[in-house]
């Protein structure tokens, strides 16, 4: 009815025919007239039925069958009667024979829901199939349940049997682990791993469907209980035993290790102070440091897992199980070490320099530093000096971290050491402690930098070209060496903060290096000039060696560099000496062949012609060397000395008693020994670098036979007279002023007793008749003259330690023939 009223206006508006509009307008009213009649009809239809048979009203459907009579007759008839009008108002319409509202009723309701009033055979067939399917499924379910129950029973039985077989092996592994050495942690791993896997997996059977027969939870609980019991009864005592061993073996010099071990031991058996993370970190670090290589990485991982299980429960050891006397002894040992030293040791342990970078040659010397520098011990300098001992840490974080460590000690000492130190809480005492720690730190600071400087060397240069490139690189304005030295001086100059004698001492300790880099001009600039000179010389030597000749100009730059190294501070001294020695050896190796050719062509033949086989080199020879030939051969700058000074001196180590080449093998040779003898002859016969033969001898009478009244010796017109009891020394120059080449010896009273020799070597002919013995010092000789049985004994002194009267060097000399 509401829907009819809602759409009435639209229908009236759209209808143009007046009569139809009147019919449309009257239609809702006619519908309303049917309400009561329809209600009465429905009531009468269901009235009188039993309650269980009352139908469920599906709906009321209105249809229009074939029409007869006048439309709306009922409504209009009632209205006419009320108004007193004639009953026939509208002429009766002719029946049309059409029906309305029937199609959907039949299609959507009557035919579609015919089953409500009859039997649906398709539905009955589906219901029958479903019922039989349920019966079959029930039967299958019962059969499957029985089969699964049997399988679960068998699986559980087999699992229990397998566990029973494993029990003896597991028991033996537990017994063997407990019987092993008390500090052998790895011996417990088989038992712990087995128990852990058993309780970790829950002891479950392989079947997922247990049908209520599984006993995994019960077995898992038992395995877990056995595992925890083994951890506490076997694993924990071994951990404690290792800590006790650390405490017993502790040394006062490593008190920080004793303190850490004591702290871990007290936590292991402590109550309120248990720190799982701290204890775990210490134990794992101890295992990593002390467990031998026989404990594999897998075993170490297993030990960590078991340790985690042990510590998961919180407190692990009862305080009563701790070794109280050992704790007291360790506490006494730790307390005997000054607190400042303990604080400093702790600072070295913790990462004080977390925000600072270590000092390295790469960061200080630039990109080329890695190929320029090395260690004296062959190690790499990638780490350089630890960050703890760098200027950044010394200026910024050390004091802050010192106070932090003091606060940590203040919170720990009461339970680690058993008492609290007043120095960790009193502000004045804390400041004194900070100063003491700074003293220890700065002492180590200086030592570390000293060690670094003394250990720093240049990288090896295996070839002449490499040495030349090294010298050229070091001589550049952006030299890695200068950059490194400046960075080192900067690191050891700590000026920030209040005045400190220790800081001043640290700076003074490296004053030599600071002075080396400063000045106008500085020693560093002179060093660079020498390095540039060396680079040029090495390049010329390499070029000459390729052509198998000697360089156009010889150079003593390697000796100059070695001398400069001796004046320089470390690390410059070691590096320059290394480069000078290496490059000198390489130069000699490159020039040895052309030098040998020059020796054989220019020196050896001339030497042989002048002195070989002649007196005084050959004592028995009657042919004597002329003084001029002797001087040309042995004088300073002469044939042999000139060749040695120009070509060999930079390559020979003359500091040893027996000369050797400066090359790495340090070998000598027969020719090198001859050069050494030749230079000894030069120093003995040619004083002060003179080119003329000459020596001065001082005679002192030691003993004179009683029968001798006078001993007279005439050397080139220089007359020496000695009488019994003479104490005065007398000197003589050889060759004498007259250069007469005559020596006469006379012993009085007999005028005929004596010797007389003529020639340039007359003095040495006389000495052939005299017994010559070494004196109390190298420059002294004892001469015993025996003339017809009458003896005179003299002490003869030479101005130089190379006494010409000791003729071994002279007589052993042979002309050098090869290098």
ChimeraX attribute file (.defattr): number of C-alpha atoms within 10 A of each C-alpha:
attribute: neighborCount
match mode: 1-to-1
recipient: residues
	/A:1	10
	/A:2	8
	/A:3	8
	/A:4	14
	/A:5	13
	/A:6	10
	/A:7	10
	/A:8	16
	/A:9	12
	/A:10	10
	/A:11	14
	/A:12	17
	/A:13	9
	/A:14	9
	/A:15	13
	/A:16	10
	/A:17	10
	/A:18	10
	/A:19	10
	/A:20	12
	/A:21	16
	/A:22	12
	/A:23	15
	/A:24	17
	/A:25	16
	/A:26	15
	/A:27	17
	/A:28	16
	/A:29	14
	/A:30	16
	/A:31	12
	/A:32	11
	/A:33	13
	/A:34	12
	/A:35	12
	/A:36	10
	/A:37	11
	/A:38	12
	/A:39	11
	/A:40	11
	/A:41	12
	/A:42	13
	/A:43	11
	/A:44	10
	/A:45	12
	/A:46	15
	/A:47	11
	/A:48	9
	/A:49	10
	/A:50	9
	/A:51	9
	/A:52	6
	/A:53	8
	/A:54	12
	/A:55	11
	/A:56	7
	/A:57	8
	/A:58	8
	/A:59	6
	/A:60	8
	/A:61	9
	/A:62	9
	/A:63	12
	/A:64	10
	/A:65	12
	/A:66	11
	/A:67	15
	/A:68	12
	/A:69	11
	/A:70	16
	/A:71	14
	/A:72	13
	/A:73	16
	/A:74	12
	/A:75	16
	/A:76	18
	/A:77	16
	/A:78	11
	/A:79	13
	/A:80	15
	/A:81	11
	/A:82	9
	/A:83	9
	/A:84	8
	/A:85	11
	/A:86	9
	/A:87	13
	/A:88	12
	/A:89	12
	/A:90	11
	/A:91	9
	/A:92	12
	/A:93	11
	/A:94	10
	/A:95	11
	/A:96	9
	/A:97	9
	/A:98	9
	/A:99	12
	/A:100	12
	/A:101	12
	/A:102	13
	/A:103	11
	/A:104	11
	/A:105	14
	/A:106	12
	/A:107	11
	/A:108	10
	/A:109	14
	/A:110	13
	/A:111	11
	/A:112	11
	/A:113	12
	/A:114	11
	/A:115	12
	/A:116	10
	/A:117	8
	/A:118	8
	/A:119	10
	/A:120	11
	/A:121	10
	/A:122	9
	/A:123	10
	/A:124	11
	/A:125	10
	/A:126	10
	/A:127	12
	/A:128	11
	/A:129	11
	/A:130	12
	/A:131	11
	/A:132	11
	/A:133	12
	/A:134	11
	/A:135	12
	/A:136	12
	/A:137	12
	/A:138	12
	/A:139	12
	/A:140	12
	/A:141	12
	/A:142	12
	/A:143	12
	/A:144	12
	/A:145	13
	/A:146	13
	/A:147	12
	/A:148	16
	/A:149	17
	/A:150	14
	/A:151	16
	/A:152	22
	/A:153	17
	/A:154	13
	/A:155	19
	/A:156	21
	/A:157	14
	/A:158	14
	/A:159	20
	/A:160	18
	/A:161	11
	/A:162	11
	/A:163	14
	/A:164	11
	/A:165	11
	/A:166	12
	/A:167	11
	/A:168	11
	/A:169	13
	/A:170	17
	/A:171	12
	/A:172	12
	/A:173	19
	/A:174	21
	/A:175	14
	/A:176	14
	/A:177	23
	/A:178	20
	/A:179	13
	/A:180	13
	/A:181	10
	/A:182	17
	/A:183	17
	/A:184	18
	/A:185	24
	/A:186	19
	/A:187	19
	/A:188	23
	/A:189	20
	/A:190	16
	/A:191	21
	/A:192	26
	/A:193	16
	/A:194	18
	/A:195	23
	/A:196	21
	/A:197	15
	/A:198	20
	/A:199	21
	/A:200	16
	/A:201	13
	/A:202	19
	/A:203	22
	/A:204	19
	/A:205	19
	/A:206	12
	/A:207	14
	/A:208	9
	/A:209	14
	/A:210	20
	/A:211	15
	/A:212	9
	/A:213	14
	/A:214	22
	/A:215	16
	/A:216	19
	/A:217	13
	/A:218	12
	/A:219	18
	/A:220	21
	/A:221	16
	/A:222	17
	/A:223	22
	/A:224	19
	/A:225	14
	/A:226	16
	/A:227	25
	/A:228	20
	/A:229	13
	/A:230	20
	/A:231	21
	/A:232	15
	/A:233	13
	/A:234	20
	/A:235	28
	/A:236	18
	/A:237	18
	/A:238	20
	/A:239	18
	/A:240	22
	/A:241	16
	/A:242	20
	/A:243	24
	/A:244	21
	/A:245	13
	/A:246	19
	/A:247	23
	/A:248	14
	/A:249	10
	/A:250	19
	/A:251	15
	/A:252	13
	/A:253	10
	/A:254	13
	/A:255	22
	/A:256	22
	/A:257	19
	/A:258	23
	/A:259	22
	/A:260	18
	/A:261	24
	/A:262	24
	/A:263	25
	/A:264	23
	/A:265	25
	/A:266	25
	/A:267	23
	/A:268	26
	/A:269	19
	/A:270	20
	/A:271	15
	/A:272	8
	/A:273	15
	/A:274	19
	/A:275	16
	/A:276	17
	/A:277	10
	/A:278	12
	/A:279	20
	/A:280	16
	/A:281	11
	/A:282	15
	/A:283	18
	/A:284	16
	/A:285	11
	/A:286	15
	/A:287	16
	/A:288	13
	/A:289	9
	/A:290	9
	/A:291	14
	/A:292	9
	/A:293	7
	/A:294	8
	/A:295	13
	/A:296	12
	/A:297	11
	/A:298	9
	/A:299	15
	/A:300	17
	/A:301	12
	/A:302	16
	/A:303	21
	/A:304	16
	/A:305	13
	/A:306	19
	/A:307	18
	/A:308	14
	/A:309	15
	/A:310	20
	/A:311	19
	/A:312	11
	/A:313	10
	/A:314	13
	/A:315	19
	/A:316	19
	/A:317	20
	/A:318	11
	/A:319	15
	/A:320	9
	/A:321	10
	/A:322	18
	/A:323	14
	/A:324	12
	/A:325	9
	/A:326	15
	/A:327	21
	/A:328	14
	/A:329	13
	/A:330	25
	/A:331	21
	/A:332	13
	/A:333	18
	/A:334	23
	/A:335	17
	/A:336	11
	/A:337	15
	/A:338	12
	/A:339	19
	/A:340	22
	/A:341	18
	/A:342	21
	/A:343	24
	/A:344	20
	/A:345	18
	/A:346	21
	/A:347	20
	/A:348	14
	/A:349	11
	/A:350	11
	/A:351	13
	/A:352	18
	/A:353	22
	/A:354	12
	/A:355	11
	/A:356	17
	/A:357	16
	/A:358	19
	/A:359	22
	/A:360	20
	/A:361	29
	/A:362	20
	/A:363	17
	/A:364	18
	/A:365	22
	/A:366	16
	/A:367	12
	/A:368	14
	/A:369	23
	/A:370	19
	/A:371	13
	/A:372	20
	/A:373	22
	/A:374	21
	/A:375	17
	/A:376	16
	/A:377	9
	/A:378	12
	/A:379	10
	/A:380	15
	/A:381	20
	/A:382	16
	/A:383	13
	/A:384	18
	/A:385	19
	/A:386	15
	/A:387	21
	/A:388	23
	/A:389	23
	/A:390	22
	/A:391	20
	/A:392	18
	/A:393	18
	/A:394	21
	/A:395	13
	/A:396	13
	/A:397	16
	/A:398	20
	/A:399	17
	/A:400	12
	/A:401	17
	/A:402	23
	/A:403	17
	/A:404	14
	/A:405	19
	/A:406	23
	/A:407	14
	/A:408	13
	/A:409	21
	/A:410	17
	/A:411	14
	/A:412	16
	/A:413	17
	/A:414	12
	/A:415	15
	/A:416	22
	/A:417	22
	/A:418	13
	/A:419	13
	/A:420	16
	/A:421	15
	/A:422	11
	/A:423	17
	/A:424	22
	/A:425	15
	/A:426	10
	/A:427	11
	/A:428	11
	/A:429	13
	/A:430	19
	/A:431	15
	/A:432	13
	/A:433	22
	/A:434	20
	/A:435	16
	/A:436	17
	/A:437	23
	/A:438	21
	/A:439	18
	/A:440	15
	/A:441	22
	/A:442	18
	/A:443	15
	/A:444	13
	/A:445	21
	/A:446	20
	/A:447	14
	/A:448	16
	/A:449	21
	/A:450	15
	/A:451	12
	/A:452	19
	/A:453	19
	/A:454	18
	/A:455	19
	/A:456	24
	/A:457	26
	/A:458	23
	/A:459	21
	/A:460	17
	/A:461	19
	/A:462	11
	/A:463	15
	/A:464	22
	/A:465	17
	/A:466	14
	/A:467	24
	/A:468	26
	/A:469	17
	/A:470	21
	/A:471	25
	/A:472	18
	/A:473	20
	/A:474	21
	/A:475	25
	/A:476	15
	/A:477	11
	/A:478	12
	/A:479	18
	/A:480	24
	/A:481	27
	/A:482	21
	/A:483	17
	/A:484	19
	/A:485	23
	/A:486	16
	/A:487	17
	/A:488	22
	/A:489	17
	/A:490	14
	/A:491	17
	/A:492	25
	/A:493	17
	/A:494	19
	/A:495	13
	/A:496	12
	/A:497	9
	/A:498	7
	/A:499	9
	/A:500	14
	/A:501	10
	/A:502	17
	/A:503	22
	/A:504	14
	/A:505	14
	/A:506	20
	/A:507	20
	/A:508	14
	/A:509	14
	/A:510	19
	/A:511	16
	/A:512	13
	/A:513	21
	/A:514	20
	/A:515	14
	/A:516	20
	/A:517	18
	/A:518	12
	/A:519	11
	/A:520	7
	/A:521	10
	/A:522	12
	/A:523	18
	/A:524	21
	/A:525	18
	/A:526	14
	/A:527	21
	/A:528	21
	/A:529	15
	/A:530	19
	/A:531	26
	/A:532	19
	/A:533	19
	/A:534	27
	/A:535	25
	/A:536	15
	/A:537	21
	/A:538	27
	/A:539	17
	/A:540	18
	/A:541	28
	/A:542	21
	/A:543	15
	/A:544	17
	/A:545	19
	/A:546	11
	/A:547	11
	/A:548	16
	/A:549	17
	/A:550	22
	/A:551	19
	/A:552	9
	/A:553	9
	/A:554	12
	/A:555	17
	/A:556	17
	/A:557	19
	/A:558	27
	/A:559	17
	/A:560	15
	/A:561	22
	/A:562	22
	/A:563	15
	/A:564	19
	/A:565	22
	/A:566	14
	/A:567	12
	/A:568	22
	/A:569	18
	/A:570	22
	/A:571	21
	/A:572	26
	/A:573	20
	/A:574	22
	/A:575	24
	/A:576	25
	/A:577	22
	/A:578	20
	/A:579	26
	/A:580	28
	/A:581	22
	/A:582	22
	/A:583	28
	/A:584	26
	/A:585	23
	/A:586	25
	/A:587	22
	/A:588	20
	/A:589	14
	/A:590	22
	/A:591	20
	/A:592	19
	/A:593	17
	/A:594	17
	/A:595	20
	/A:596	15
	/A:597	15
	/A:598	16
	/A:599	19
	/A:600	16
	/A:601	12
	/A:602	13
	/A:603	20
	/A:604	19
	/A:605	15
	/A:606	18
	/A:607	21
	/A:608	16
	/A:609	13
	/A:610	19
	/A:611	23
	/A:612	18
	/A:613	19
	/A:614	18
	/A:615	20
	/A:616	21
	/A:617	20
	/A:618	18
	/A:619	17
	/A:620	11
	/A:621	11
	/A:622	11
	/A:623	13
	/A:624	20
	/A:625	21
	/A:626	16
	/A:627	14
	/A:628	14
	/A:629	16
	/A:630	21
	/A:631	22
	/A:632	21
	/A:633	24
	/A:634	29
	/A:635	27
	/A:636	22
	/A:637	19
	/A:638	17
	/A:639	20
	/A:640	25
	/A:641	22
	/A:642	17
	/A:643	18
	/A:644	21
	/A:645	14
	/A:646	14
	/A:647	19
	/A:648	20
	/A:649	17
	/A:650	25
	/A:651	25
	/A:652	22
	/A:653	18
	/A:654	14
	/A:655	8
	/A:656	8
	/A:657	8
	/A:658	11
	/A:659	18
	/A:660	20
	/A:661	21
	/A:662	23
	/A:663	20
	/A:664	10
	/A:665	9
	/A:666	12
	/A:667	12
	/A:668	17
	/A:669	12
	/A:670	13
	/A:671	16
	/A:672	22
	/A:673	18
	/A:674	19
	/A:675	22
	/A:676	21
	/A:677	20
	/A:678	25
	/A:679	20
	/A:680	19
	/A:681	20
	/A:682	28
	/A:683	22
	/A:684	25
	/A:685	26
	/A:686	20
	/A:687	18
	/A:688	11
	/A:689	12
	/A:690	15
	/A:691	18
	/A:692	18
	/A:693	19
	/A:694	15
	/A:695	20
	/A:696	18
	/A:697	18
	/A:698	16
	/A:699	21
	/A:700	19
	/A:701	22
	/A:702	17
	/A:703	15
	/A:704	22
	/A:705	14
	/A:706	10
	/A:707	12
	/A:708	17
	/A:709	14
	/A:710	18
	/A:711	21
	/A:712	15
	/A:713	20
	/A:714	17
	/A:715	24
	/A:716	23
	/A:717	18
	/A:718	16
	/A:719	15
	/A:720	16
	/A:721	13
	/A:722	22
	/A:723	14
	/A:724	17
	/A:725	10
	/A:726	13
	/A:727	11
	/A:728	9
	/A:729	15
	/A:730	15
	/A:731	15
	/A:732	18
	/A:733	14
	/A:734	19
	/A:735	24
	/A:736	17
	/A:737	11
	/A:738	12
	/A:739	13
	/A:740	15
	/A:741	18
	/A:742	20
	/A:743	24
	/A:744	19
	/A:745	19
	/A:746	19
	/A:747	26
	/A:748	16
	/A:749	12
	/A:750	11
	/A:751	8
	/A:752	9
	/A:753	13
	/A:754	17
	/A:755	14
	/A:756	15
	/A:757	17
	/A:758	15
	/A:759	15
	/A:760	19
	/A:761	21
	/A:762	20
	/A:763	21
	/A:764	19
	/A:765	18
	/A:766	17
	/A:767	15
	/A:768	12
	/A:769	13
	/A:770	16
	/A:771	12
	/A:772	19
	/A:773	14
	/A:774	16
	/A:775	14
	/A:776	10
	/A:777	10
	/A:778	14
	/A:779	18
	/A:780	23
	/A:781	22
	/A:782	22
	/A:783	22
	/A:784	20
	/A:785	22
	/A:786	16
	/A:787	16
	/A:788	9
	/A:789	8
	/A:790	15
	/A:791	17
	/A:792	22
	/A:793	19
	/A:794	19
	/A:795	21
	/A:796	24
	/A:797	24
	/A:798	20
	/A:799	14
	/A:800	17
	/A:801	14
	/A:802	19
	/A:803	25
	/A:804	24
	/A:805	22
	/A:806	17
	/A:807	16
	/A:808	11
	/A:809	20
	/A:810	20
	/A:811	15
	/A:812	13
	/A:813	20
	/A:814	22
	/A:815	21
	/A:816	21
	/A:817	19
	/A:818	17
	/A:819	16
